[in-house]
């Protein structure tokens, strides 16, 4: 052990005791620094932040850290946005007109065809056959509804 080391110093320590007497010491009592603030106090401090030029000084005056003030301000902003969102997202209930249309009949999926050796094919039967004033129109399966409507309108006007 070093002969120069002060009493209670760790071996190998090079720090020496200061010849100056201790001028100030603090005695901490209680259960630590955790404090609770009322909502009104938090709101008042956040309001002071808007008018304050130096947030750090405001925090020091109230024995807080600046980050605590910024956290309270952020939480207040989130609460205000949530309150506004719940007001805006709850409109008066209203009725929406329902429109129902018959669903088109499902066409069966044809079974895979075998290759036929015949060269001539039979004509596929028409899905819709119209006869208006002696004019016959046959429309195959899968035709567009708009085309069918246009053909019918053309036949009606041609009378």
N, C-alpha and C positions, 0 to 999 in steps of 0.2 A: 504494500500500500504506500502511496506517496506521502511523504512527510509534509508536503506543502498543501495537500488537499484538506478542505474543511471537514469538520466532523459530519458524519452522515453522508458524505459524498461517495459515489460509486467508485470502485477502483478503476483507475485509468481515466477518470474524468478530469478534464483540464479546467473546468469552470471553478472559479474561486469566488468565495463569498465577497459581496460588495462591502466596502468599509462604511457605506452610508447606512444609516438606520432606516427601517421601513417607515415610510411616511403615511401610507394609507392602506387599509385593507377593508375588504367587504365581507360581511357575514351573510350568507344566504340562508334564509329560513323558509319553511313552507315546502310545498310540493312542486317545485320547479317553476317554469315560466309560462306554462299553458294558461291562457286567460280566455274567457269567453266574453264576447261583445254582443250587446243587444242589437237587433236589426236596425233600430233607430240610430244607434251610434255609427254603425257601418254606413248607413245611408248618408249621415251627416259628413263623415270623413270623405266619402266618395264625391259628395257635392263640393266639398272644399278643394278636391283635386282639380276640378274644372277651373276654379279661379286662381289656383296656386301656380306660381311660376316655377317653384322648386319642390318637386314631389319628395325628394330625399329629406329636405328640411321639415316638411310637414310630417313625414313619418317619424323623424327624430323627436319632434315636439310631443308626439303622442306615444313615444317609446315603442315604435313599430318598425318593421322593415318595409322598405318600399315595395317589395314583391307582394307583401300582404295586402297593401292598398290596391295594387293592380289586380290581384286575384279577386278581391271583393268587387271591383269595378266590372271585371269580366263576368262574374257570377250574376251580378245585377243585370247586365246586358242580356245574358242568356235567359234569365227569368222574364225579362220584359219581352223578348222575342217569342218565347213560348206562350206567354199570355196573349200576345197579339195574334199569333198563329192559331190558337184555339178559338179566338173570337172570329177570325176570318174564315176558318175552315168549318164553321157550323152554320151554313145558310139555312133558310127556311126550307122545310121539306116541300117537295113539289112532285106532281105526277108527270110521268113521261108517257106519251101515247105508245101503246103497244101495237105493232103491226105483225100480223101473222100471215104467212104465205105457205101454201102447201109445198111440201118438199117434193122435189122431182123423184120419180120412181127410180130406185136403184137398178141400174142395168146389170144383168148377170154377167159375170166374167166367163167368156167362152172358154171351153176346154181347148187345150192345144190341138191343133188340127194335124192330121197326118197328111203327108204329101200325097196328093192324088195324081194319077197318071192321066186324067182327063184334061184335055186342053180347053174345053168349054166350061164356063162356070154358069151356074144358075144365078139369075139376078136376085139380089137381096130384097126381101119384101119391104115396101115403103112403111114408114112409121106413121105418116099422116097423108091422107088422100083427101083433096078438096075438089069439089065440082061446083062451080058458080057459073050460071048462065051458059052451060054447055062447055065450059073450059075446065079441063081436069088438070090438077096439079098434084104430083106425088113428091113428098119431102122425105128424105131418108133419115134414119136415126142419127142423132148427134148434130143435127142442124142447129144453128144459132137461133135463139128465140127472136132476136131482132130481125133476122132475115125472114123468118116465117111471118111475123107481123107485117113487114113491108110487102110481102107477096100478097097477103090477104087484103091489105089496104089498096094495092094496085088493082087487084081483081074487082074490088067493090067500086072503085072510081071508073073503071073501064066500061061499066054497064051502059 
